[in-house]
């Protein structure tokens, strides 16, 4: 079988005679017949030298298809108006990205002069369950690796979102997910000093500060030169909200503490100080460092936290210490603390007073903890990393498997994308419906084990985005939520294949995007999350970017090329701060494919997609069926063409053309085919529903011979 483009590949002018003298009948479902001699079977190169017989084929198909196209575009009578002078507005125009520089290379890799600052913390928290208050102290060592001298630092003080008349209270209704629900809170500083001079005998200087919504400026006692460090010593307290924008809070005796200490904002080469306020919907952007965390709680409490537990023998009975050591070498679940032990009191080394749990974490961007006197505790391990679950007996019916779900999650993402770098991962049950922090995944009780795993693996997937690849969540939520949603489809299919393989799960997401596009309510992906209608957040920041990556992998780059490029992005930007431009450039650099058109239509704009079969002309010469097809593109967005020809004998042939075929004419694309000994029954576009298409009613020839409609 042969097929060639109807665009004649020759530099010589091809004689063309208006087709009026040739018999012509408007194409219909019936075969088109006209005098025609089949093209020679001579090598393709011969077409450049003696194109006369091939030209006849071109004239035939062009006459049929161009006339139909002209009738479509002009109604057959009105001449096309002269084109106005405009810049290149094509979907294929080069995408304007920030200029490469010494910090960020044109390849998408960190440049030779790339830098980022560092924040090391010594933290202590005391939980007062009687007053539901947290009292905190910290020593922050902030290292300025930038080329700039800094005269002040900006701190993230997110508890201020729960003050009266905060920006959060004006934007989100009180009873909404991100609303404060009438709670009056906020950070209260008890001490804010800078330590100058030698660490062994520092000079303590009280520094001035100014709070502005959820950020606080601290004026340094002396300028912080490049390559130097500043040390701040702080103490503060705050009332713990019951519902902390669904990112932290409490439920009875259980506490999940995040955004609990003043965290230094990121100063980077892109925006300087990143001082966007915390409103609840947009998440976090933080520098990396080492953490030492001490959590003091009533003796009956069990604590899960970022980092490795340093003093197990001081806070656990000997039996549980032994079980934890066993779990560290086990790929099956060990029950560290059981429901029976919680009931009879043997779960704790003492019942009165207080205990301090100590943790340490290296190269992380945050530290959080959860604490409850009712926590059952399970653990197993994967390649030396503990995989743990903490849950109350009331959640056990679903959570009894959560430690193994956690283990499989880090195994899947480690094997497919990048090795898990930290000593443990903990899934903790509580009132938060799903939230991620370094080594901690917070979830609620969930409807069933399937629902629980979808949330567990999603939050654990965040250990890769943004905990390893430290993008700016507050500005580019899709760069972690969307990427994470994409990798989740592999984990979900691996854990519970009976609920659908990876392709089936990807198709569900694709159908969601198609539904929103069809209704005309989808938005561009690259919008700051705090500007997105909360009702659209799931689609815009999670599902749509995930579908974009699926399309790149399945339809544009292929598995091997995409996977290699995506791994290259993770490896290049592990423990660094990539921008969207760094991602775009890395994917092109590693894949060898220019993708300006795809980034523009899928991430920058909200282009829609509608491919169609505009016109078909057929005729039979001898026993050979000749077919000319004009494929149409009715919307701005472009995707590959997937065409299936079905013949009367029941056989089929599939043809796939890359999206770049639309680059010279994004409205129609023409192909000619020859099928010896065949009779054509129908042609379908994207019969398997692999692409996004808002109108599948025009995907078939003859009319009505379309793939099954995808129901919104």
N, C-alpha and C positions, 0 to 999 in steps of 0.2 A: 504494500500500500504506500502511495506517495502523497505528500502534501507540501505545498509551498505557499509562501506569502504572495498575495496578489500585488504587492508593491514590487515592481520589476527591478532587480538589482543590477542596473546597468548605468554607466555614466553617459552613454550615447542617447540622444533624443529618440524616443520610440514613436514611430508614426502612429497617429490616432485619427480615425475617421469617425465622425458622429454616427452613432448606432442606428440612425433613423432608417437606413437602407436595409438593415437586417431585420428578419421577422422577430417580433418581440411581443410577448404576452406578459402582463403583470404577474408576478409570482403569486402562487397560491398553494394550497395543499397538494394540488395536482403536479406531476412532474413537468418541469419546464423543458420544452423541446425547441431546438434551433440547429441549423446546420453548423457543425463544428468538428474539427479534426483534433483528436487527442494530442496532447503535448508529446514530444519525442521522449524516449527513455534515455537519451544521451546524457552524459554527465552534466551536473549542475553548471559547471564552468562554461559549457557550450552555450548556455543561455546568454552569456555576456557577448558572445561573438555573433551568434545567429539567432536572435530572439524572435524571428518572424512568426514561427509556429506558436511559441509561448505567448507572443503578443496577441495572437488571436484569442487565446484563452482569457487573457486579461481584458481584452475588449468586450468579450461576451459577459464576463462576470461584472466588470465595471459598469457596463451598460445597464444591467439589471439592478445591481445594488446601488450604484450612484444615483440612478433615477429615483429609486425608492427613497433614498436618504434625502435627496433634494425635495421630494414631495413632503417628507416628514417635516423638514426644517423650514420650508417656505410656503407650504400649502400648494406648491406646484406652479405658482404664478408670480409671487412677489420676489423681485431680485434681492439678494443679500446686500445689506447696507455696507458702505466702506467701514473698515475697522478703525477704531480710534487708537491713537498712540497711547499705549500704557506700558508700564513696567511688566516684567515677567510675573504673572499671577498664577501660573500653572501650579498644580499640586506637586509637580516635579521640580519646581524652582529650588535652587540651593537654599537650605534652611539657615537663617541667620542665627549663629551661635556666638557667645562671647569669644573674643579673640584669644587664641592660645597665648600663653606667656610662660615665664620661668616657673610659675607655681603649678600650672595645669597645662599639660602638653596637648598639642593638636591631635595626638593619637588617642586621647582620653585617659592616659595614664597620669599619675602624679608627676609633675615636672621636676627637673633637677633641683629647683629651689623650693619645692613644696615644704610647708611647715604647718604645724598646728600646736596650739598651746596645750598644757597639761594641768590637770587638777587632781591632787592627791589629798585624801580626807582621812582624818581620824575622827570617828563619830561615836557618840554615846546617846542613847535614848532611854528615858525612864517612863514607863507606862503607869499612869495613875488611873486605875480602873474605877476608883470611887468617884472621881470628878471628871472622868473621860477626858483627861488632859495628857498631852505629851510634853515632857520637858527634855530639851536637847542641848547638847554641847558639841562643838566641833573645832578642829584645827584644820584649816585649809592651807595647803602649800600650792600656790599658783605660779606656774613657770611660764614666762613669756618667751616663746620661741619665735615670735613675729619679728619683722624688721622695724617695728614701731615702738616708741616709748609710750607707755600707758600711764595715765595720771589718775584713772579711776577704774573700778571694776563694776560691772552690772551683775546683780544676783537675781536668780529666779526665786521669788517668794510667792509661790502659787496659792498658799492658803488664803492670801488676800482676796482671791476670787470669791470667797464666802463671806465677805463683808457687805454690809448694807450699801446700796448705791454703787456697787462695783460694776464694771463694764459687763461682766458676766450676767449680773442681775437684770441689766437693761436689754440684753440680747436674747437670753434663753428664758422661757417661762419657768416659774419657780418649780413646778411639778414635772418638768421635762427631764430627760435623761441627764442633761448637763446643768440643770438648774440647782440652786442651793437649797430649795425646799424650805425656805424660811429660816434656815440656820444662820446664826450670827457668829462668825469666827474671825480668823486672821492671825498672822504672825505677830508676836510681841517680843521685841528684842530686849533681853536683860543685860547683854554685854556685846560690844562690837569693837574689838581692839585689833591693832596691827602690832605684830612682834618684830622689832628691828634688832639688827646686830646678830651676834653669835647665838646659835640655838641653845648653847649651854647656859648663857646668861642674857636673855633677850631683854630689850627695853620695850616696855608696854606703852602704846600710845592709843588713846581712844580716838577713833576716826569718826568723821561726820558722814551721815547717810541721808538719802532722800528717797522715799518710796513713791512710786508712780504706778498705780494699779498693781500688777503682779510682778513688777521688777523693782529692784531697789539699787540705787547707785551708791557706791561706797567710794569716797574720796581718799586716795592713798596718802599716807603720811609723807611719802617721798616718791618721786617718779620711779616707775618700774621700767628699767632699760631692757633692750633686747638681750636675751640669754640669762636674765636674772629672775629671781623668784621673790614673791611676796607671801607673807604668812599672816593669816587672819585667825583670830581666836573669838569665837562667838558663843553666846548662850541665848536661848529663846524658849518660848512655850506657846501652845495654842490649844484651843478646844477642838476635839476630834469630831468632825461632822459625821452624822450617821450615813449620809449619802454624799460622798465627795466627788460629784460629777461622774459617778460610776467608774472612778479610777482608784479610789481609796475609800475607806469608811469603816463602819462597825455594824455588827449584828449581835445584840445581846452581849455575851462575854467575849465574842470573837472580834479581833481587830485586824484590819489590813492597812498597813501604813506605807503610803507613798506620797511623793511631793511633801515630805515631812521635814526637810531641812533646807536651808538656803543654799541653792546650787549655783555656782558661777555660770553665767551665760557664756556662749561661745563667741570668741573674737576670731574671725577668719579673714581670708584674703578676698572673699567675695563681697561681704556686706559690712565688714568691721564688726561692731557689737551687734549681735542678733537679739534685739530687744522687743520682738513681737510679744504682746501680752498673752497670758494663758487664759483662755475663755472656756475651756473644757473640751471643745471639739478638736481643735488642733493639738497635737501631742508634743513631743519633746525633741530637743537638740542639745547635746551635751558633749563635753570633752572627756577623753579617757584618762584614767589614772588608777592608782592602787588605793584600796579602801581597807580600813580596820574599823569594825563595827562592834559595839557592845550594846546589848539590849537587856535592860533590867525590868523584870516582870514579877508578878506574884509567883511563888514557888510552884503552884499547881499548873502553871502555863507551859505549853510546848511551843517553841519558836521555830519557824522556817524563815530563812533569810538569804539574801545574796551572799555568796561566798562559801568557803569551807568552814565547818564547825571546828573550832580550835580546842574547846574544853569539854568534850563530851563526857569525860569522867566526872566533871564537877556538876553537870546538870542532868545526867541520866543515871539510872541504876545500872549496876554492872551487867545485868542480863541484857539490857538494851544496848549497851556499848558493844557487847560481844555480837549481838545480832547485826548491828550496823557494820561491824568489821566483816562479818560474813557476807552481807549484802554487797559490799564493795567488790567482791570477787564472784558474784553470782549473776547469771543471766536470767534467773527466775526470781519471782517476788518473795521477799522475806518480810514477815509482819514484825515491824520493830516495836510498835505499841498497839496493843489489841483493845477491843471494846471491853473485854472482861477486866483487863488491867486498869483501864480508866475507872471502871465501876468499883473495884476492890481497893484502889489506892496504890497499887504496886507500880503504877506507871511513872511515879515521881519519886525522887530520892527523899523529899520531905514535903509536908503539906502546908507549912506555915512559913511566914517570912518571904524573902525575895531571893531570886537567883539571877545572875547575870550570864547571859549567853554571849559568846565571843566568836566572831566570824572574820575571815580575811578573804579578800578578792583582789586579783591582779588584772590590770588592763580592762577595766569595765567603765561604764559611763554613768552608773547610778548604783544605789544600794537601797533596798526596801526590806520590809519584813512583815510577817503575819504571825499572830499569836492567839492561842485559844487553850482553855483547860480541857477541851473536849476532843482534841485532835488525835485520831488514830493516825498511825504513821507506817507506811509501807515503803520498801526500797528494793531495787535491784541495781544492775550496773551495765554499762556498755563501754568497753575498752577503757576501764578505769574510772569512768565518770559515773557517779551515783545518779540513778533516776528514781525520784521519790514522789510520794503523794501524801498529803495531809488532808484529812477530812473528818467531819463529825459523824457519829453513828447514824444520824438521821439521813445522811447522804450515801451510806455504804452500799445500798443496792446498786447504784451506778458506779460509785467511786472505787469499789474493791479492785477494779482492773486498771485504775488510773496510773499506777506506777509502771505497769507494763506498757500502757499506751505512751507514757512519757519516754520510756526506753526505745520503743520502736520509732518514735518521732525523731529523736536525735540520731538514731541509726540511719534512717532513711535520708535525712538531710546531709548527714556526714558522708555517706557513701555516694550520693548523687552530686553534691555541690561543693562542700568544704568541710573539713573535719571540725567537730565540736571542740572548742579550745579550753573549756572550763571544767572544774572538778565535779560539778553536780548540776542537775536540773530538778526543780521542784514544782509540781502542780499542787496548788493550795485551793481548797474549797472555802467559799465564803459568799458574801453578798454581791461581790463584783461580778458582772455578767461576762467578763472576758477582758483581761488586761495583762500586758507583758512588761516585765522588767528583767534586768540581767539575772539569769538563773532562776527566775520566778515567773510562773504562769498562774494567774488568778482566774478562777472560774466559779460559777455557782453550781447548784446540785445537778442541773440539767434534766431533760425529759427522759432520756434513756442512755444506754452506753454509746450508741451511735452519735447522738447529739453531743454527748460529753467529749467523745474523741474529736469531733469536728472542731470544738472549741480548744481542747487541749493541744491538738497538733497545730492549730492556727497560732495560739499564743507561743508555743515552743518554736514554731517557725520564725517568730520574730527574733529569736536568738541570732538568726542570720541577717535579718533585715528588721530593725536597724542596729542591733547590738554588736554584730561583727562589722557589717557595712554601715558606718555611722552617718547616714544621710540626715537631712534637715526635715524632720517630721512636721514641724510647725508650718513650714512653707510648702513642702512637697510630700504630702501624706501618701500619695500614690506610689512614691518611690520605695516605701516599705510595705504599706498595706497591700498594694496591688501585686508587688513581687511575691510577697508572702502568700497571698491568696492563690497565686499561680503554683507555687511549690507544694501547697497543701493538697492539690488535686492528686499528686503522686502518692502522698502519704495516705490519704483517705482510700484510694483505690487499693493500696497495698494492705491496709489493715482490714478493710471490709469489702472485698471484691464483689460480694453478693449485692452490694448497693450500687454497683456500676464500676466499670474500669475507668482509667484516667480520661480516655476520650469521651466517654459518656458524661462524666462530670464536667468536662470542658464544654461539651455541647449544651448542658443546662445553663451554664454561664453565658454562652453565646446567644442562646435564645432570650435570656433576660435583656441583654444589650439590644438585640434586634427589636424586642417589644418597645423599649424606651425610644429607640430611633424612629420606629414606625409611628409612634405617637407624637414625635417631634419635641420631646421634653428632655432629651439627654443633653449633657453639658460637656465642654472640653474637660479633659482630664487634668491638665496643668493649671489648676486654680487653687489658691490657698484654701485649706480646709475650712477656716473660719468664715469664708465667704460662700460656702456651699450650703444650700438648703438642707437641713438635717435629714429630710425625707429622701434626698438624692445622694447622701454621703456614701451609702453602701455601693451604689452603682458607680459613682464617679471615682471614688478613691480605691475601691476594692475590686469590683467585678470587671469593669471596663478595662483597666490596665492589665488585669490577669488575662482577659480575652485577647488583648493585643499581643502579649507574649506568646500565647497559644498559637495565634495566627503566624507569628514570626517563626515559631518552631515547626509547625505542621505544614504550612502552606508556602512559606517564603524562603527560609534558610535551610530547613531540614534539621533532623534531630542532632546529628553529629556536629554540624557547624554551629547551630544555636547553642547546644550544650557547652561546647568549647568556648564560645564567646562569652556566655553567661558566667562560666567558671572563671574566665579571665577577668571579667569585671569584679567578681567577688574577691579574687586573689589580689588584684591591683589595689582595691580600696578597703581591704580588711583593716579595721581599726583606724580608718581615715574618714574624711568627710567629702564624699562625691556630690556633685551637682547633677541635674538632669543632663546637661551638656556632656559631662564626663561619661555618663552611661551611654548616651547616643554615640559618642565618638568611639568608645571602647568597642561597642557592638559592631560598628562598621570596620574598625581597625582589625579586630580579631576574626571577623567573618569574611572580609574581602568584598563587602557589598555596600554600595551607597544606598542609604535608606532615608534620605531627606523626606521623600514623599510619604513614607510610612509614619515617621515621627510627626510630620505636620498634620496629617489627616486624623491620626489616632490620639495623639497626646496634646497637640497645640490647638487644633481646631476640633470642631465636632461634626466632621463630614459624615454624610450618610452614604449608603451603598445600594445600588440597584442595577444589576446587570440584566440584560435582556437579549433575546434573539430577535433582531430587527427584521431581517429579511433572509429568506432561503431560496436559492434557485437550484433546480436539479434538472438533469437530462441524462439520457442513456445513449452512449455511442458504442455500438456493438453489444458486448456483454458487460461493458464497464459503466458504472454509475458515477457521474460527476456531480459534485455538490459545491456550491459557493454559499458561504454563510457570512452575513454581516452581524457581528456581535455588537451590541450597544451598551453604553454606560450612561445611565440616566441621572446620576448624581455626581457630586464632586469627588467623592472617594473612589479609589481604584484598588482592586484586588486581582489576584490571578484569575484566569478563566479556566474553569473545569467543565468540559463538555463531554457528554456521553451520546454516542450515536447507536441507536438500536435498529436492527435490521429485521426484515420479515421472517428470516429463518431463526430468530431468537437470539442471535449473537449480538455482541456489543463491542464497540471500540471507544476507549477513553482518550481524550486529548487535554493536556494541561499546558497553559501558556503563562509565563511569568507576568506579574503586574506591570512590568516595564514596557509591555507591548502597547500600553496606553500613552506612552510618553510623548509621541508625536501627534497623537489625536486621541484625546481622552473621551471622545463621544462615540466613535465606532472603530471597529477593527475587523478586517476582512481576511478570510482564509478560503482556500480552494482545496478540495479533496477528491481523490479518485478511489473507487472501491470496485475492483473487478468481481463480477458475478454476484453483486449484492443489490438488494432493493431496500430503500430506506423506509423505516416505519416511523421513527420520531427522533428528535434531538432534544436533549435536556441540559440545562445549565445547573451545575452544582447539585446533582441528584441526591447526594448523600447529606446535604445540609452542612457542609464543612465551613462555609463562608457566612458572612453577615450579608443579608439581602432583605430589604424592607418590602419588596413586592415580588413574590415568587410566582404570581399569576402570569408574568411575562417571561418565564424561564423556559418555556417549551415551544416546540414546533412539531406538528401543527398546533394551533392554539388549543390549549387545554391539556396538552401532553406534557404536563409539568410534574416536577417532583412533589411528593406529599407536602401539603401546606404545614408550616410550623405554627402551631397555635400559640398566641401569646399567653 
